[in-house]
Amino acid sequence: MTLLRVLLLTIVSVSLVSCHRQEASSSQELTVFAAASLTDAMTEIGELFEEETDCSLVFNFAGSGALARQILAAPRADVFLSANRKWMNEVESANLLLAGSRISLLSNQLVVIQNPNANYRWGSPSVFIDQPFRYLSIGDPASVPAGRYAQQWLEGLSAGPGDTLWDLLQNRISPATDVRSALFQVRSNHDVVGIVYQTDAKAYPEAVKILFTVPIEEGPKISYPAAILGHTDHPELAREFLTFLQGDKARKVFGNLGFVVQSSPH
């Protein structure tokens, strides 16, 4: 074999290896902004999605308000999963959603929780004000949907002439940056109770104890909308991901964690 042929074969071989490596590293990356209460579900579902696609998911978990503000300031996410309509509406009003992509994916339920070492007695919301806890930990209602839902529920409960439970508990509210932070406050303090989603309480059964479950018909309507951001570089992959979230594998994960799957427009 001549020297020239050896050199040519070597160049071709290196080129083929180089192309192969480039193809192997060309998997698309999808950035998903998701409400903190979806952390466990999306982590598990994300792994299932990655197994079926040539895609890497990057999650940013935080309070829905914080995520919406990030998107409004610098829209870098591909998909947004909010824990209420308000923050999704804010993003939609700024014309940052891909037209026709928005769906109502999930629902949830509120629960009142305590530290496992605490011994509060709970029969109904009417005894809330008489309990000797120091603080009530909820997500900050200004930016955290779980906190806003908690406020709406308490505002609907009478505590006497002209007063609601929300009015009487104002000086004991401890606002948290997201719903998981509210739960962790309860986990760390025996004199703190909290209002969180049932899915968060179920995720930490040894850390907190459920005192009271708010009946769905008596609590605020909880909705988790999902949508694709209009600036995404991967609209087809983002659509595939939203479709996957509505499929059987994702439904099973959501159901096991206590979510109710809706999967209907808006």
Buried (B, 14 or more C-beta within 10 A) or exposed (E): EEEEEEEEEEEEEEEEEEEEEEEEEEEBEBBBBBBBBBBBBBBBBBEBBBEEBEBEBEBBBBBBBBBBBBBBEEBEBBBBBBBBBBBBBBBBEEEBBBEEBBBBBBBBBBBBBBBBEBEBEBEEBEEBBEBEBEBBBBBBBEBBBBBBBBBBBBEBBEBEEEEBBBEBBEEBBBBBBBBBBBBBBBBEBBEBBBBBBBBBBBBBEEBBBBBBEBEBEEBBEBBBBBBBBBBBEBBEBBBBBBEBBBEEBBBBBBEEBBBBBBBEEE
